[in-house]
């Protein structure tokens, strides 16, 4: 088994929705980024790449590259999955912790898991997504942004 950790954070700016786990969630702001700024998917992608010893999403999908401007992070995740498959590795489990004060994401977690499961071709039960607040502390507590951490377990062939 191999384990990888991923982390991502983006700031809030004026908008009308947040994209998390590939799901559009109505909100008075949006997350700012070169792609769709989906902190959940970015953390997962980094965790998978780390477990595979393949660097991070900044190396493979640099924000300076105009090809990735506004891209759906699910496309990035699909490409990361293909990199892992080329290494003959399989995704065994993903656990994600999302940190934000608002919006509340619990009504959307099952849909996020479904989209991630379909994109990675990993059984729904092998994906965990949880959320927490920062109890009003720091940039997350002040509702200035959101973060996500993920861990991924990959299996090498026997």
N, C-alpha and C positions, 0 to 999 in steps of 0.2 A: 504494500500500500504506500501511497504518497499523499502528503497533505500540503495544501497551499492556502495562504491567507490573502484576502483582498480587502481593499479599503478605497472608498471614494467619498468626496464631498463636493457640493456645489452650493453657490449662494442663490437666494431668492431675488427675483426682480419682478417688476410689474408683468402681469399676465393673467390667464384665466384657467390654467390647468397645470398639473404636475404629472409627469410621466414616471411611474415607478413600477418596476417589474414588467415593463411593456404595457402597462395599463394606464389609460388617461383618467386622472382623478380631478374632478372640478375643484378649483381653488382660486383665490384672489391673486395668486402669484404663480410664477413658473420658476423652474430651476434654470440657471444660465449656464450654457456650455457650448462647445463647438458642435457636438452632436445634439441629441435630445436631452442630455444631462441626466440620464436615468442612473442615479447612484446605485440602485439595487443591481442592475445588470452590469454596470462597470465593476462593482466589487466582486461579483460572481466571475466575470471574465478574468479579472486579475488573479483570483484564487485558483481558477483552472489553469491559467498560464503558469502561475507559480508552482503548482503541483507537478506540472509537466516539465518544469525547468526551461520554460520558453520565454522568460522575461515578463514584460507587462504590456498592458494595452497601449501605453504611450509609445512603445517601440513599434508595435505593429499597426497602430491606428493614430498617428501623431496629429495633434490638434492643428499643426501648421499645414497639414495636407487638405486642400480644398475638396477632395473626394469625400471627406467625412463630415463636411459641413451639413448639419441638420439630419444626418443619417439616423435611422432607428437603431437603437442599441441592440435590438433583437437581431439585426443583421450582423452586427459585430459579434454577438454571442454565437450565432450560427457559424461564422468563420473561425472563431476560437474552437468550437466543437470539432470542426474539420481538421484543425491543426493537431488536436489531441488524437483524433482517429488515425492520422498519418503516423503518429508515434506509437500506434498500437496500444493505446491506453483507454480505459473505460471509466466513465464517471460513475462513482458509487454513491456519493451523498454530497449534498450541498446544504449548508446552514447559513442563514442570513439574519443579521440584526440591523434594523433600520432605526435611525435616531432622528426624530423630528418632533416638534411640538404640535404642529398642524401641517396638513390636514390629518385627521384620524384615518388610518389606512385599513383598520381591521375589516371593514366591509369588502375590501378589494383583495385581500390576501389569497383567497382561493383562486380567483381569476389570474393573479400574478403567478401562482404556482402552476396553473394550467398552461399559461403561455410559455413559461420557462421549461416545463416538462416537454411540451411539444417541440420547442426549438432545439432542445438538447437531446431529444429522444431518450429521456430518463423518466422512469416511473414517477408519477405524482407523489407517491409516498416517500420518495428519496430526496424530497426538497422541503426544507423548513424555512419559513419566513416569520420573523417576530418583529415587534416594534416597541420602542420605548421613547420616553421624553427625556429631556435633560433637566427636569425639575426647575426650569426657568433660568438655569445657569449657562453662561457662555454664549457663543454665537447661535447655537441651536436653541437654547433657552430663550434668547431674544427674538427668535423666529427669523433669523437672518439667513438660514440655510438648513440643509439636511445632509446627513452622512449615512453610510452603510458599511458594515463589515461583513465579510463572508469567509467561510472555510469550505474547502472542497477536498474530498477524498477521491483519489484516482487509484485504479487497480492496474497493475502490470499483468501481462499474460503469464499464466502458470507454466 
